[in-house]
């Protein structure tokens, strides 16, 4: 049975795109997630509190969670200051984002893609010196909400650059849900990531994952309850919902290590914490094995 | 470019699972759909008004729509009386449902699957004598909300029976969204339908369609806006949303004949008519080509 590695991103990518919730709720969510059997959790991001108020209490949250020795925790950082904070806090899996689209990079990080790539080149020795790893997440890999289609060649150039600079891992982010099975095939025939991060903004989230599985990808991000919206389309879905991904993978014969019932209970907790109805189908209807 | 034939089912399967709307709205919806380029519309069902009050005005709706000569219209019927009404009204594409699950058939039609199959055998000569065709939709083909998994062999037996009795076409219905890509492969390796009808109850709708495309299926049902819920899971999605299906198919290089912008406008109309927010991602976020 093939093992598919799910990284749960609700505490960071999910909550970053919701109204702020207290640290208590974040700690409760992370600890509930670490009890589902999931092996990796993107727990916090160390960003300036004015930029992302939702993550202002990252140090507190990280210090208060109960560390599960079977779980690898990671943090997103935007710059050297963030990396220093994350490393000082004891994180050993660090993620940084750069957009394949220059316009999106400017909007998101207030600098050009090339400037971000230079920053990343400077970060890598710092991270490695602390015995940590750096994953580069290439945002807008499947399309940019400002520029439209992104050429797979462009993504491949970024990957070549950061690999040459010493990046340990590469992820492709479908930042605003522009991927389709065709775009997945087009990009992956040009360059392959370690991990794929899909959004379900236009309904293609699971179709994209199935296509990626056929191409041999075995690591995916997902967010409990589909937590997190799309900043450019109010009311639209964000990340693929972990329970929908796991439900489908298990029925297809894949192993994720995750207990689906506990995961659904955790998605229910996520829904209570953010105080809005989440649209995840498996959260609403239960697994296909739940009979009337 | 491969042509994929979409049958739009919002006016019947969609509205049948919503609170009743006036005939005016139904006529407006069907006429808007017939202007999108879609070639087939499941327009009405001729059922007893006490059983399905939402379809009580089927004769009126059917008589008032503007028939587009490029569109094939069909009607669902539950029994001989319904078939007589549909044929008298001028319909020439008739659909009838039978469930692969006996429990679901009893709940839905108040008789056993075998009794329904006998009824269908009796219906076929009547339909053929009027120069019309009969499609048999095998409900719960991918699982039953009461009985659980349905054996592909069971579905194949039903198909063999109705084909022997003279049915013109076969559709498989994923009545409560229990299909996954694995279930699609399992069933289609045993027996193939002319058309597939998927629900998106658990997020797998488009993944199932991609899998079916790989297996050579070229006809699918879909409902504008994803109209229609799941009767066994309040708040959960029902039919796959036509604009999500068409959006993905077009980006994958398939032709559907449908103008996506007009279809989205029609899904917006459907949303106004039923007076509730529909969850279709392409309705909420627009197509991937719509830039910020």
Interface residues (C-beta under 8 A of the other chain):
Chain A: X143 X145 X146 X147 X148 X176 X177 X178 X180 X181 X182 X183 X200 X201 X202 X203 X204 X205 X206 X207 X209 X210 X211 X230 X232 X233 X235 X236 X237 X240 X241 X244 X247 X248 X251 X252 X253 X277 X279 X280 X281 X282 X284 X285 X286 X287 X288 X289 X291 X292
Chain B: X143 X145 X146 X147 X148 X176 X177 X178 X180 X181 X182 X183 X200 X201 X202 X203 X204 X205 X206 X207 X209 X210 X211 X230 X232 X233 X235 X236 X237 X240 X241 X244 X247 X248 X251 X252 X253 X277 X279 X280 X281 X282 X284 X285 X286 X287 X288 X289 X291 X292
